[in-house]
Amino acid sequence: MAVKTKKLIVIVPMPGTFLLDIAGPVDVFTAADQILNERGALPGEGYQVLLASPLTTKKITTKSRLELSCETRVDAIDKPIDTLIVAGFPMAMLETSGAFIGWLHDTYPKVRRICSVCVGTYALAEAGILEGKHATTHWQFSQDFQRRYPGIKVDTNPFYTRDGNVYTSGGVASGIDLSLALLEEDYGRDLALQAARKLVLYLKRTGYQSQFSSLLDVHTMENSIAGKLHPWMIRHLQDDLRVEHLAEHSNMSLRNFNRVFMKETGMTPAKFVEKLRIEIARKYLEDSDLSMEQIAEKCGLGGLVSMRRTFMRHMMVSPSDYRRSFRTALQTLN
């Protein structure tokens, strides 16, 4: 009888990557494994996280000049890979990564899931993995990405996208959201929430935001009304998302929609929409240089005064102070 082994998560740190590209996913899967062990994990439950270098050396220097010691090279991995995660990297690396791109192309059919963080999306695109698929990348590179790869459907609004077994995430911090979603797919929402709580000091980031995203509760509830509406609402934040329109879009009566939505999410549709808009605005503040006016418009938060008032109510800090504090914290981490 074959011995069951833990899911192998291979994370590929590219030279010049942000440390957070690596540390975020590593911490999520490590926390999950610890929780499962505390519960008394069955054989094969949990994760083994492996850092694998795409170079001939196992040493990788990050953007912050910290050196990572990988446990192996990608071409020396001799175990079945469950999930492969490619971190971001400087664009100049594309020209010198031919061998790694070829390895990605050959390895993709053998893995259960393949993912990218930030501009690691370029590596997946170069390997031909994203052709004809939906993908996201860092907003600053979205136009360049679409120009280089016209056969890929680019959407910069979501924190991350899934198309089949291919996952891409946007800004550096979105790698955490993606990792939590992967964890939820594997072991359910409760474990993902426990892992988020276990990492609360990190996930809280600047001390202003909620301890873990309210979106975590619904983004994989595919068979629920809220789960089905969630991606649609993200794409239509600028539109009128009053409850009447949500009920109509769901082909439900207003009364029944309100009842079901409250049961699934524990909040009214109006409160959920407002939280969703704030969550997306928070991501733009973290990962983009969009002006406050642009963020307010993209998130359907009205003008600056309205956005500031709503943001203060949820986060207890102004949008401008939140952005400044988050970037200070990010510089410290990196």
C-alpha positions as protocol buffer text, in pm:
chain_id: "A"
residue {
  index: 1
  type: MET
  ca { x: 0 y: 0 z: 0 }
}
residue {
  index: 2
  type: ALA
  ca { x: 139 y: 340 z: -101 }
}
residue {
  index: 3
  type: VAL
  ca { x: 219 y: 578 z: 183 }
}
residue {
  index: 4
  type: LYS
  ca { x: 10 y: 894 z: 165 }
}
residue {
  index: 5
  type: THR
  ca { x: 216 y: 1211 z: 159 }
}
residue {
  index: 6
  type: LYS
  ca { x: 131 y: 1573 z: 224 }
}
residue {
  index: 7
  type: LYS
  ca { x: 48 y: 1804 z: -65 }
}
residue {
  index: 8
  type: LEU
  ca { x: 372 y: 1943 z: -206 }
}
residue {
  index: 9
  type: ILE
  ca { x: 357 y: 2320 z: -252 }
}
residue {
  index: 10
  type: VAL
  ca { x: 653 y: 2435 z: -463 }
}
residue {
  index: 11
  type: ILE
  ca { x: 722 y: 2808 z: -453 }
}
residue {
  index: 12
  type: VAL
  ca { x: 969 y: 2949 z: -704 }
}
residue {
  index: 13
  type: PRO
  ca { x: 1139 y: 3270 z: -585 }
}
residue {
  index: 14
  type: MET
  ca { x: 1282 y: 3462 z: -877 }
}
residue {
  index: 15
  type: PRO
  ca { x: 1588 y: 3688 z: -838 }
}
residue {
  index: 16
  type: GLY
  ca { x: 1474 y: 4038 z: -747 }
}
residue {
  index: 17
  type: THR
  ca { x: 1135 y: 3927 z: -616 }
}
residue {
  index: 18
  type: PHE
  ca { x: 962 y: 4104 z: -329 }
}
residue {
  index: 19
  type: LEU
  ca { x: 1009 y: 3906 z: -10 }
}
residue {
  index: 20
  type: LEU
  ca { x: 634 y: 3928 z: 51 }
}
residue {
  index: 21
  type: ASP
  ca { x: 570 y: 3732 z: -271 }
}
residue {
  index: 22
  type: ILE
  ca { x: 733 y: 3438 z: -97 }
}
residue {
  index: 23
  type: ALA
  ca { x: 665 y: 3497 z: 273 }
}
residue {
  index: 24
  type: GLY
  ca { x: 289 y: 3542 z: 229 }
}
residue {
  index: 25
  type: PRO
  ca { x: 212 y: 3203 z: 67 }
}
residue {
  index: 26
  type: VAL
  ca { x: 473 y: 3024 z: 283 }
}
residue {
  index: 27
  type: ASP
  ca { x: 313 y: 3153 z: 602 }
}
residue {
  index: 28
  type: VAL
  ca { x: -42 y: 3065 z: 491 }
}
residue {
  index: 29
  type: PHE
  ca { x: 38 y: 2703 z: 405 }
}
residue {
  index: 30
  type: THR
  ca { x: 267 y: 2659 z: 706 }
}
residue {
  index: 31
  type: ALA
  ca { x: -1 y: 2792 z: 940 }
}
residue {
  index: 32
  type: ALA
  ca { x: -257 y: 2557 z: 784 }
}
residue {
  index: 33
  type: ASP
  ca { x: -25 y: 2260 z: 828 }
}
residue {
  index: 34
  type: GLN
  ca { x: 30 y: 2347 z: 1194 }
}
residue {
  index: 35
  type: ILE
  ca { x: -345 y: 2370 z: 1256 }
}
residue {
  index: 36
  type: LEU
  ca { x: -406 y: 2035 z: 1088 }
}
residue {
  index: 37
  type: ASN
  ca { x: -133 y: 1875 z: 1298 }
}
residue {
  index: 38
  type: GLU
  ca { x: -285 y: 2021 z: 1615 }
}
residue {
  index: 39
  type: ARG
  ca { x: -617 y: 1865 z: 1512 }
}
residue {
  index: 40
  type: GLY
  ca { x: -451 y: 1528 z: 1466 }
}
residue {
  index: 41
  type: ALA
  ca { x: -403 y: 1519 z: 1091 }
}
residue {
  index: 42
  type: LEU
  ca { x: -466 y: 1198 z: 905 }
}
residue {
  index: 43
  type: PRO
  ca { x: -189 y: 1049 z: 688 }
}
residue {
  index: 44
  type: GLY
  ca { x: -152 y: 1264 z: 378 }
}
residue {
  index: 45
  type: GLU
  ca { x: -327 y: 1568 z: 524 }
}
residue {
  index: 46
  type: GLY
  ca { x: -148 y: 1900 z: 524 }
}
residue {
  index: 47
  type: TYR
  ca { x: 127 y: 2063 z: 324 }
}
residue {
  index: 48
  type: GLN
  ca { x: 496 y: 2039 z: 260 }
}
residue {
  index: 49
  type: VAL
  ca { x: 629 y: 2375 z: 140 }
}
residue {
  index: 50
  type: LEU
  ca { x: 939 y: 2368 z: -78 }
}
residue {
  index: 51
  type: LEU
  ca { x: 1137 y: 2665 z: -211 }
}
residue {
  index: 52
  type: ALA
  ca { x: 1290 y: 2574 z: -546 }
}
residue {
  index: 53
  type: SER
  ca { x: 1537 y: 2790 z: -735 }
}
residue {
  index: 54
  type: PRO
  ca { x: 1493 y: 2847 z: -1110 }
}
residue {
  index: 55
  type: LEU
  ca { x: 1870 y: 2900 z: -1140 }
}
residue {
  index: 56
  type: THR
  ca { x: 2169 y: 2668 z: -1134 }
}
residue {
  index: 57
  type: THR
  ca { x: 2238 y: 2794 z: -780 }
}
residue {
  index: 58
  type: LYS
  ca { x: 2010 y: 2752 z: -478 }
}
residue {
  index: 59
  type: LYS
  ca { x: 2077 y: 3108 z: -359 }
}
residue {
  index: 60
  type: ILE
  ca { x: 1824 y: 3376 z: -458 }
}
residue {
  index: 61
  type: THR
  ca { x: 1868 y: 3746 z: -378 }
}
residue {
  index: 62
  type: THR
  ca { x: 1540 y: 3932 z: -323 }
}
residue {
  index: 63
  type: LYS
  ca { x: 1464 y: 4294 z: -407 }
}
residue {
  index: 64
  type: SER
  ca { x: 1548 y: 4389 z: -49 }
}
residue {
  index: 65
  type: ARG
  ca { x: 1891 y: 4221 z: -92 }
}
residue {
  index: 66
  type: LEU
  ca { x: 1805 y: 3945 z: 153 }
}
residue {
  index: 67
  type: GLU
  ca { x: 1934 y: 3610 z: 35 }
}
residue {
  index: 68
  type: LEU
  ca { x: 1705 y: 3308 z: 29 }
}
residue {
  index: 69
  type: SER
  ca { x: 1850 y: 2959 z: 49 }
}
residue {
  index: 70
  type: CYS
  ca { x: 1625 y: 2732 z: -155 }
}
residue {
  index: 71
  type: GLU
  ca { x: 1610 y: 2365 z: -65 }
}
residue {
  index: 72
  type: THR
  ca { x: 1651 y: 2252 z: -423 }
}
residue {
  index: 73
  type: ARG
  ca { x: 1644 y: 2357 z: -789 }
}
residue {
  index: 74
  type: VAL
  ca { x: 1331 y: 2320 z: -997 }
}
residue {
  index: 75
  type: ASP
  ca { x: 1497 y: 2070 z: -1229 }
}
residue {
  index: 76
  type: ALA
  ca { x: 1596 y: 1852 z: -933 }
}
residue {
  index: 77
  type: ILE
  ca { x: 1247 y: 1803 z: -786 }
}
residue {
  index: 78
  type: ASP
  ca { x: 1177 y: 1431 z: -776 }
}
residue {
  index: 79
  type: LYS
  ca { x: 834 y: 1430 z: -608 }
}
residue {
  index: 80
  type: PRO
  ca { x: 487 y: 1491 z: -756 }
}
residue {
  index: 81
  type: ILE
  ca { x: 401 y: 1862 z: -731 }
}
residue {
  index: 82
  type: ASP
  ca { x: 52 y: 1943 z: -610 }
}
residue {
  index: 83
  type: THR
  ca { x: 65 y: 2323 z: -641 }
}
residue {
  index: 84
  type: LEU
  ca { x: 330 y: 2529 z: -818 }
}
residue {
  index: 85
  type: ILE
  ca { x: 354 y: 2901 z: -735 }
}
residue {
  index: 86
  type: VAL
  ca { x: 575 y: 3139 z: -936 }
}
residue {
  index: 87
  type: ALA
  ca { x: 668 y: 3466 z: -765 }
}
residue {
  index: 88
  type: GLY
  ca { x: 712 y: 3801 z: -935 }
}
residue {
  index: 89
  type: PHE
  ca { x: 1040 y: 3920 z: -1083 }
}
residue {
  index: 90
  type: PRO
  ca { x: 1203 y: 4214 z: -1264 }
}
residue {
  index: 91
  type: MET
  ca { x: 1101 y: 4227 z: -1631 }
}
residue {
  index: 92
  type: ALA
  ca { x: 1464 y: 4197 z: -1742 }
}
residue {
  index: 93
  type: MET
  ca { x: 1459 y: 3840 z: -1610 }
}
residue {
  index: 94
  type: LEU
  ca { x: 1230 y: 3732 z: -1894 }
}
residue {
  index: 95
  type: GLU
  ca { x: 1518 y: 3749 z: -2141 }
}
residue {
  index: 96
  type: THR
  ca { x: 1739 y: 3519 z: -1934 }
}
residue {
  index: 97
  type: SER
  ca { x: 1482 y: 3268 z: -1810 }
}
residue {
  index: 98
  type: GLY
  ca { x: 1450 y: 3047 z: -2116 }
}
residue {
  index: 99
  type: ALA
  ca { x: 1542 y: 2726 z: -1934 }
}
residue {
  index: 100
  type: PHE
  ca { x: 1296 y: 2794 z: -1653 }
}
residue {
  index: 101
  type: ILE
  ca { x: 1018 y: 2886 z: -1898 }
}
residue {
  index: 102
  type: GLY
  ca { x: 1078 y: 2557 z: -2077 }
}
residue {
  index: 103
  type: TRP
  ca { x: 1062 y: 2370 z: -1747 }
}
residue {
  index: 104
  type: LEU
  ca { x: 732 y: 2543 z: -1665 }
}
residue {
  index: 105
  type: HIS
  ca { x: 588 y: 2441 z: -2002 }
}
residue {
  index: 106
  type: ASP
  ca { x: 689 y: 2078 z: -1951 }
}
residue {
  index: 107
  type: THR
  ca { x: 584 y: 2064 z: -1585 }
}
residue {
  index: 108
  type: TYR
  ca { x: 241 y: 2225 z: -1612 }
}
residue {
  index: 109
  type: PRO
  ca { x: 59 y: 1910 z: -1735 }
}
residue {
  index: 110
  type: LYS
  ca { x: 194 y: 1718 z: -1435 }
}
residue {
  index: 111
  type: VAL
  ca { x: 73 y: 1948 z: -1155 }
}
residue {
  index: 112
  type: ARG
  ca { x: -274 y: 1980 z: -1003 }
}
residue {
  index: 113
  type: ARG
  ca { x: -257 y: 2360 z: -986 }
}
residue {
  index: 114
  type: ILE
  ca { x: -24 y: 2628 z: -1115 }
}
residue {
  index: 115
  type: CYS
  ca { x: -24 y: 2984 z: -983 }
}
residue {
  index: 116
  type: SER
  ca { x: 152 y: 3317 z: -1013 }
}
residue {
  index: 117
  type: VAL
  ca { x: 194 y: 3609 z: -777 }
}
residue {
  index: 118
  type: CYS
  ca { x: 210 y: 3964 z: -915 }
}
residue {
  index: 119
  type: VAL
  ca { x: 412 y: 3974 z: -1241 }
}
residue {
  index: 120
  type: GLY
  ca { x: 498 y: 3605 z: -1212 }
}
residue {
  index: 121
  type: THR
  ca { x: 207 y: 3597 z: -1458 }
}
residue {
  index: 122
  type: TYR
  ca { x: 457 y: 3680 z: -1733 }
}
residue {
  index: 123
  type: ALA
  ca { x: 640 y: 3352 z: -1677 }
}
residue {
  index: 124
  type: LEU
  ca { x: 316 y: 3155 z: -1715 }
}
residue {
  index: 125
  type: ALA
  ca { x: 233 y: 3353 z: -2028 }
}
residue {
  index: 126
  type: GLU
  ca { x: 576 y: 3292 z: -2182 }
}
residue {
  index: 127
  type: ALA
  ca { x: 533 y: 2920 z: -2117 }
}
residue {
  index: 128
  type: GLY
  ca { x: 206 y: 2924 z: -2313 }
}
residue {
  index: 129
  type: ILE
  ca { x: 4 y: 2825 z: -2006 }
}
residue {
  index: 130
  type: LEU
  ca { x: -230 y: 3127 z: -2015 }
}
residue {
  index: 131
  type: GLU
  ca { x: -318 y: 3131 z: -2384 }
}
residue {
  index: 132
  type: GLY
  ca { x: -694 y: 3175 z: -2424 }
}
residue {
  index: 133
  type: LYS
  ca { x: -744 y: 3201 z: -2047 }
}
residue {
  index: 134
  type: HIS
  ca { x: -850 y: 3474 z: -1806 }
}
residue {
  index: 135
  type: ALA
  ca { x: -568 y: 3622 z: -1598 }
}
residue {
  index: 136
  type: THR
  ca { x: -477 y: 3915 z: -1379 }
}
residue {
  index: 137
  type: THR
  ca { x: -145 y: 4080 z: -1303 }
}
residue {
  index: 138
  type: HIS
  ca { x: -17 y: 4391 z: -1129 }
}
residue {
  index: 139
  type: TRP
  ca { x: -223 y: 4685 z: -1253 }
}
residue {
  index: 140
  type: GLN
  ca { x: 90 y: 4882 z: -1356 }
}
residue {
  index: 141
  type: PHE
  ca { x: 179 y: 4610 z: -1607 }
}
residue {
  index: 142
  type: SER
  ca { x: -170 y: 4528 z: -1735 }
}
residue {
  index: 143
  type: GLN
  ca { x: -146 y: 4725 z: -2059 }
}
residue {
  index: 144
  type: ASP
  ca { x: 200 y: 4591 z: -2138 }
}
residue {
  index: 145
  type: PHE
  ca { x: 85 y: 4239 z: -2055 }
}
residue {
  index: 146
  type: GLN
  ca { x: -218 y: 4265 z: -2284 }
}
residue {
  index: 147
  type: ARG
  ca { x: -3 y: 4407 z: -2563 }
}
residue {
  index: 148
  type: ARG
  ca { x: 252 y: 4125 z: -2535 }
}
residue {
  index: 149
  type: TYR
  ca { x: -6 y: 3849 z: -2501 }
}
residue {
  index: 150
  type: PRO
  ca { x: -321 y: 3942 z: -2697 }
}
residue {
  index: 151
  type: GLY
  ca { x: -452 y: 3587 z: -2666 }
}
residue {
  index: 152
  type: ILE
  ca { x: -491 y: 3622 z: -2288 }
}
residue {
  index: 153
  type: LYS
  ca { x: -800 y: 3787 z: -2136 }
}
residue {
  index: 154
  type: VAL
  ca { x: -666 y: 4034 z: -1880 }
}
residue {
  index: 155
  type: ASP
  ca { x: -877 y: 4162 z: -1590 }
}
residue {
  index: 156
  type: THR
  ca { x: -707 y: 4375 z: -1325 }
}
residue {
  index: 157
  type: ASN
  ca { x: -1008 y: 4418 z: -1093 }
}
residue {
  index: 158
  type: PRO
  ca { x: -1005 y: 4083 z: -908 }
}
residue {
  index: 159
  type: PHE
  ca { x: -750 y: 4007 z: -635 }
}
residue {
  index: 160
  type: TYR
  ca { x: -691 y: 3684 z: -823 }
}
residue {
  index: 161
  type: THR
  ca { x: -841 y: 3483 z: -1107 }
}
residue {
  index: 162
  type: ARG
  ca { x: -897 y: 3115 z: -1167 }
}
residue {
  index: 163
  type: ASP
  ca { x: -932 y: 2957 z: -1509 }
}
residue {
  index: 164
  type: GLY
  ca { x: -934 y: 2580 z: -1483 }
}
residue {
  index: 165
  type: ASN
  ca { x: -633 y: 2482 z: -1275 }
}
residue {
  index: 166
  type: VAL
  ca { x: -447 y: 2806 z: -1348 }
}
residue {
  index: 167
  type: TYR
  ca { x: -451 y: 3086 z: -1089 }
}
residue {
  index: 168
  type: THR
  ca { x: -305 y: 3435 z: -1119 }
}
residue {
  index: 169
  type: SER
  ca { x: -298 y: 3711 z: -856 }
}
residue {
  index: 170
  type: GLY
  ca { x: -253 y: 4087 z: -885 }
}
residue {
  index: 171
  type: GLY
  ca { x: -36 y: 4292 z: -653 }
}
residue {
  index: 172
  type: VAL
  ca { x: 223 y: 4155 z: -413 }
}
residue {
  index: 173
  type: ALA
  ca { x: -18 y: 4130 z: -119 }
}
residue {
  index: 174
  type: SER
  ca { x: -276 y: 3946 z: -331 }
}
residue {
  index: 175
  type: GLY
  ca { x: -63 y: 3633 z: -307 }
}
residue {
  index: 176
  type: ILE
  ca { x: -200 y: 3598 z: 46 }
}
residue {
  index: 177
  type: ASP
  ca { x: -561 y: 3616 z: -73 }
}
residue {
  index: 178
  type: LEU
  ca { x: -483 y: 3357 z: -339 }
}
residue {
  index: 179
  type: SER
  ca { x: -314 y: 3123 z: -91 }
}
residue {
  index: 180
  type: LEU
  ca { x: -610 y: 3142 z: 146 }
}
residue {
  index: 181
  type: ALA
  ca { x: -843 y: 3060 z: -143 }
}
residue {
  index: 182
  type: LEU
  ca { x: -632 y: 2757 z: -238 }
}
residue {
  index: 183
  type: LEU
  ca { x: -637 y: 2645 z: 124 }
}
residue {
  index: 184
  type: GLU
  ca { x: -1014 y: 2681 z: 134 }
}
residue {
  index: 185
  type: GLU
  ca { x: -1046 y: 2469 z: -180 }
}
residue {
  index: 186
  type: ASP
  ca { x: -844 y: 2193 z: -17 }
}
residue {
  index: 187
  type: TYR
  ca { x: -975 y: 2186 z: 339 }
}
residue {
  index: 188
  type: GLY
  ca { x: -1277 y: 2415 z: 359 }
}
residue {
  index: 189
  type: ARG
  ca { x: -1364 y: 2759 z: 478 }
}
residue {
  index: 190
  type: ASP
  ca { x: -1320 y: 2692 z: 850 }
}
residue {
  index: 191
  type: LEU
  ca { x: -953 y: 2602 z: 815 }
}
residue {
  index: 192
  type: ALA
  ca { x: -889 y: 2900 z: 588 }
}
residue {
  index: 193
  type: LEU
  ca { x: -1045 y: 3130 z: 846 }
}
residue {
  index: 194
  type: GLN
  ca { x: -843 y: 2968 z: 1125 }
}
residue {
  index: 195
  type: ALA
  ca { x: -523 y: 3018 z: 925 }
}
residue {
  index: 196
  type: ALA
  ca { x: -617 y: 3381 z: 863 }
}
residue {
  index: 197
  type: ARG
  ca { x: -676 y: 3429 z: 1235 }
}
residue {
  index: 198
  type: LYS
  ca { x: -349 y: 3255 z: 1320 }
}
residue {
  index: 199
  type: LEU
  ca { x: -170 y: 3508 z: 1099 }
}
residue {
  index: 200
  type: VAL
  ca { x: -375 y: 3799 z: 1229 }
}
residue {
  index: 201
  type: LEU
  ca { x: -73 y: 4015 z: 1318 }
}
residue {
  index: 202
  type: TYR
  ca { x: 44 y: 3987 z: 961 }
}
residue {
  index: 203
  type: LEU
  ca { x: -291 y: 4002 z: 786 }
}
residue {
  index: 204
  type: LYS
  ca { x: -387 y: 4305 z: 988 }
}
residue {
  index: 205
  type: ARG
  ca { x: -91 y: 4476 z: 820 }
}
residue {
  index: 206
  type: THR
  ca { x: -115 y: 4837 z: 938 }
}
residue {
  index: 207
  type: GLY
  ca { x: -351 y: 4781 z: 1230 }
}
residue {
  index: 208
  type: TYR
  ca { x: -644 y: 4955 z: 1061 }
}
residue {
  index: 209
  type: GLN
  ca { x: -819 y: 4692 z: 856 }
}
residue {
  index: 210
  type: SER
  ca { x: -1034 y: 4404 z: 970 }
}
residue {
  index: 211
  type: GLN
  ca { x: -841 y: 4098 z: 1086 }
}
residue {
  index: 212
  type: PHE
  ca { x: -928 y: 3900 z: 776 }
}
residue {
  index: 213
  type: SER
  ca { x: -1119 y: 3984 z: 464 }
}
residue {
  index: 214
  type: SER
  ca { x: -1496 y: 3950 z: 466 }
}
residue {
  index: 215
  type: LEU
  ca { x: -1458 y: 3829 z: 109 }
}
residue {
  index: 216
  type: LEU
  ca { x: -1298 y: 3509 z: 235 }
}
residue {
  index: 217
  type: ASP
  ca { x: -1640 y: 3398 z: 354 }
}
residue {
  index: 218
  type: VAL
  ca { x: -1798 y: 3393 z: 9 }
}
residue {
  index: 219
  type: HIS
  ca { x: -1550 y: 3375 z: -276 }
}
residue {
  index: 220
  type: THR
  ca { x: -1560 y: 2997 z: -304 }
}
residue {
  index: 221
  type: MET
  ca { x: -1925 y: 2940 z: -207 }
}
residue {
  index: 222
  type: GLU
  ca { x: -1997 y: 2866 z: -571 }
}
residue {
  index: 223
  type: ASN
  ca { x: -2336 y: 2705 z: -511 }
}
residue {
  index: 224
  type: SER
  ca { x: -2471 y: 2987 z: -295 }
}
residue {
  index: 225
  type: ILE
  ca { x: -2649 y: 3302 z: -409 }
}
residue {
  index: 226
  type: ALA
  ca { x: -2378 y: 3519 z: -252 }
}
residue {
  index: 227
  type: GLY
  ca { x: -2101 y: 3306 z: -403 }
}
residue {
  index: 228
  type: LYS
  ca { x: -2249 y: 3333 z: -752 }
}
residue {
  index: 229
  type: LEU
  ca { x: -2307 y: 3707 z: -720 }
}
residue {
  index: 230
  type: HIS
  ca { x: -1965 y: 3785 z: -573 }
}
residue {
  index: 231
  type: PRO
  ca { x: -1753 y: 3788 z: -893 }
}
residue {
  index: 232
  type: TRP
  ca { x: -2031 y: 3966 z: -1083 }
}
residue {
  index: 233
  type: MET
  ca { x: -2049 y: 4239 z: -818 }
}
residue {
  index: 234
  type: ILE
  ca { x: -1672 y: 4290 z: -836 }
}
residue {
  index: 235
  type: ARG
  ca { x: -1701 y: 4349 z: -1211 }
}
residue {
  index: 236
  type: HIS
  ca { x: -1992 y: 4592 z: -1165 }
}
residue {
  index: 237
  type: LEU
  ca { x: -1887 y: 4799 z: -864 }
}
residue {
  index: 238
  type: GLN
  ca { x: -1942 y: 5119 z: -1063 }
}
residue {
  index: 239
  type: ASP
  ca { x: -2303 y: 5022 z: -1135 }
}
residue {
  index: 240
  type: ASP
  ca { x: -2617 y: 5052 z: -925 }
}
residue {
  index: 241
  type: LEU
  ca { x: -2599 y: 4756 z: -685 }
}
residue {
  index: 242
  type: ARG
  ca { x: -2912 y: 4824 z: -487 }
}
residue {
  index: 243
  type: VAL
  ca { x: -3081 y: 4515 z: -351 }
}
residue {
  index: 244
  type: GLU
  ca { x: -3360 y: 4535 z: -609 }
}
residue {
  index: 245
  type: HIS
  ca { x: -3107 y: 4496 z: -890 }
}
residue {
  index: 246
  type: LEU
  ca { x: -2923 y: 4215 z: -713 }
}
residue {
  index: 247
  type: ALA
  ca { x: -3248 y: 4024 z: -665 }
}
residue {
  index: 248
  type: GLU
  ca { x: -3342 y: 4078 z: -1029 }
}
residue {
  index: 249
  type: HIS
  ca { x: -2999 y: 3957 z: -1145 }
}
residue {
  index: 250
  type: SER
  ca { x: -3045 y: 3646 z: -930 }
}
residue {
  index: 251
  type: ASN
  ca { x: -3395 y: 3585 z: -1069 }
}
residue {
  index: 252
  type: MET
  ca { x: -3543 y: 3594 z: -720 }
}
residue {
  index: 253
  type: SER
  ca { x: -3816 y: 3789 z: -548 }
}
residue {
  index: 254
  type: LEU
  ca { x: -3692 y: 4075 z: -332 }
}
residue {
  index: 255
  type: ARG
  ca { x: -3821 y: 3917 z: -12 }
}
residue {
  index: 256
  type: ASN
  ca { x: -3671 y: 3574 z: -82 }
}
residue {
  index: 257
  type: PHE
  ca { x: -3340 y: 3723 z: -196 }
}
residue {
  index: 258
  type: ASN
  ca { x: -3305 y: 3924 z: 125 }
}
residue {
  index: 259
  type: ARG
  ca { x: -3385 y: 3620 z: 336 }
}
residue {
  index: 260
  type: VAL
  ca { x: -3141 y: 3386 z: 157 }
}
residue {
  index: 261
  type: PHE
  ca { x: -2861 y: 3644 z: 139 }
}
residue {
  index: 262
  type: MET
  ca { x: -2887 y: 3720 z: 510 }
}
residue {
  index: 263
  type: LYS
  ca { x: -2877 y: 3350 z: 592 }
}
residue {
  index: 264
  type: GLU
  ca { x: -2566 y: 3293 z: 378 }
}
residue {
  index: 265
  type: THR
  ca { x: -2361 y: 3598 z: 477 }
}
residue {
  index: 266
  type: GLY
  ca { x: -2500 y: 3717 z: 808 }
}
residue {
  index: 267
  type: MET
  ca { x: -2549 y: 4069 z: 672 }
}
residue {
  index: 268
  type: THR
  ca { x: -2786 y: 4264 z: 451 }
}
residue {
  index: 269
  type: PRO
  ca { x: -2708 y: 4292 z: 78 }
}
residue {
  index: 270
  type: ALA
  ca { x: -2651 y: 4667 z: 118 }
}
residue {
  index: 271
  type: LYS
  ca { x: -2399 y: 4616 z: 397 }
}
residue {
  index: 272
  type: PHE
  ca { x: -2223 y: 4344 z: 200 }
}
residue {
  index: 273
  type: VAL
  ca { x: -2194 y: 4565 z: -110 }
}
residue {
  index: 274
  type: GLU
  ca { x: -2050 y: 4846 z: 98 }
}
residue {
  index: 275
  type: LYS
  ca { x: -1795 y: 4611 z: 257 }
}
residue {
  index: 276
  type: LEU
  ca { x: -1705 y: 4474 z: -84 }
}
residue {
  index: 277
  type: ARG
  ca { x: -1645 y: 4824 z: -220 }
}
residue {
  index: 278
  type: ILE
  ca { x: -1423 y: 4905 z: 75 }
}
residue {
  index: 279
  type: GLU
  ca { x: -1227 y: 4580 z: 33 }
}
residue {
  index: 280
  type: ILE
  ca { x: -1161 y: 4657 z: -334 }
}
residue {
  index: 281
  type: ALA
  ca { x: -1071 y: 5018 z: -252 }
}
residue {
  index: 282
  type: ARG
  ca { x: -829 y: 4887 z: 9 }
}
residue {
  index: 283
  type: LYS
  ca { x: -660 y: 4672 z: -254 }
}
residue {
  index: 284
  type: TYR
  ca { x: -622 y: 4967 z: -489 }
}
residue {
  index: 285
  type: LEU
  ca { x: -472 y: 5172 z: -207 }
}
residue {
  index: 286
  type: GLU
  ca { x: -224 y: 4894 z: -134 }
}
residue {
  index: 287
  type: ASP
  ca { x: -128 y: 4785 z: -483 }
}
residue {
  index: 288
  type: SER
  ca { x: -179 y: 5084 z: -713 }
}
residue {
  index: 289
  type: ASP
  ca { x: -91 y: 5449 z: -760 }
}
residue {
  index: 290
  type: LEU
  ca { x: -442 y: 5539 z: -870 }
}
residue {
  index: 291
  type: SER
  ca { x: -564 y: 5873 z: -738 }
}
residue {
  index: 292
  type: MET
  ca { x: -829 y: 5886 z: -468 }
}
residue {
  index: 293
  type: GLU
  ca { x: -1077 y: 6014 z: -727 }
}
residue {
  index: 294
  type: GLN
  ca { x: -1006 y: 5720 z: -958 }
}
residue {
  index: 295
  type: ILE
  ca { x: -1042 y: 5468 z: -675 }
}
residue {
  index: 296
  type: ALA
  ca { x: -1371 y: 5621 z: -560 }
}
residue {
  index: 297
  type: GLU
  ca { x: -1507 y: 5601 z: -914 }
}
residue {
  index: 298
  type: LYS
  ca { x: -1387 y: 5244 z: -985 }
}
residue {
  index: 299
  type: CYS
  ca { x: -1532 y: 5117 z: -658 }
}
residue {
  index: 300
  type: GLY
  ca { x: -1867 y: 5294 z: -685 }
}
residue {
  index: 301
  type: LEU
  ca { x: -1804 y: 5493 z: -368 }
}
residue {
  index: 302
  type: GLY
  ca { x: -1918 y: 5827 z: -509 }
}
residue {
  index: 303
  type: GLY
  ca { x: -1694 y: 6129 z: -464 }
}
residue {
  index: 304
  type: LEU
  ca { x: -1398 y: 6184 z: -235 }
}
residue {
  index: 305
  type: VAL
  ca { x: -1607 y: 6298 z: 61 }
}
residue {
  index: 306
  type: SER
  ca { x: -1834 y: 5993 z: 38 }
}
residue {
  index: 307
  type: MET
  ca { x: -1540 y: 5752 z: 3 }
}
residue {
  index: 308
  type: ARG
  ca { x: -1357 y: 5907 z: 296 }
}
residue {
  index: 309
  type: ARG
  ca { x: -1664 y: 5890 z: 520 }
}
residue {
  index: 310
  type: THR
  ca { x: -1736 y: 5526 z: 429 }
}
residue {
  index: 311
  type: PHE
  ca { x: -1370 y: 5425 z: 459 }
}
residue {
  index: 312
  type: MET
  ca { x: -1343 y: 5590 z: 800 }
}
residue {
  index: 313
  type: ARG
  ca { x: -1651 y: 5406 z: 922 }
}
residue {
  index: 314
  type: HIS
  ca { x: -1510 y: 5066 z: 827 }
}
residue {
  index: 315
  type: MET
  ca { x: -1137 y: 5114 z: 876 }
}
residue {
  index: 316
  type: MET
  ca { x: -1117 y: 5392 z: 1137 }
}
residue {
  index: 317
  type: VAL
  ca { x: -861 y: 5575 z: 924 }
}
residue {
  index: 318
  type: SER
  ca { x: -873 y: 5792 z: 613 }
}
residue {
  index: 319
  type: PRO
  ca { x: -787 y: 5640 z: 272 }
}
residue {
  index: 320
  type: SER
  ca { x: -475 y: 5856 z: 239 }
}
residue {
  index: 321
  type: ASP
  ca { x: -348 y: 5762 z: 585 }
}
residue {
  index: 322
  type: TYR
  ca { x: -421 y: 5396 z: 516 }
}
residue {
  index: 323
  type: ARG
  ca { x: -217 y: 5403 z: 193 }
}
residue {
  index: 324
  type: ARG
  ca { x: 73 y: 5580 z: 362 }
}
residue {
  index: 325
  type: SER
  ca { x: 76 y: 5341 z: 659 }
}
residue {
  index: 326
  type: PHE
  ca { x: 49 y: 5030 z: 444 }
}
residue {
  index: 327
  type: ARG
  ca { x: 341 y: 5134 z: 226 }
}
residue {
  index: 328
  type: THR
  ca { x: 551 y: 5209 z: 532 }
}
residue {
  index: 329
  type: ALA
  ca { x: 474 y: 4860 z: 663 }
}
residue {
  index: 330
  type: LEU
  ca { x: 550 y: 4704 z: 325 }
}
residue {
  index: 331
  type: GLN
  ca { x: 888 y: 4879 z: 307 }
}
residue {
  index: 332
  type: THR
  ca { x: 968 y: 4740 z: 652 }
}
residue {
  index: 333
  type: LEU
  ca { x: 878 y: 4385 z: 544 }
}
residue {
  index: 334
  type: ASN
  ca { x: 1086 y: 4414 z: 230 }
}
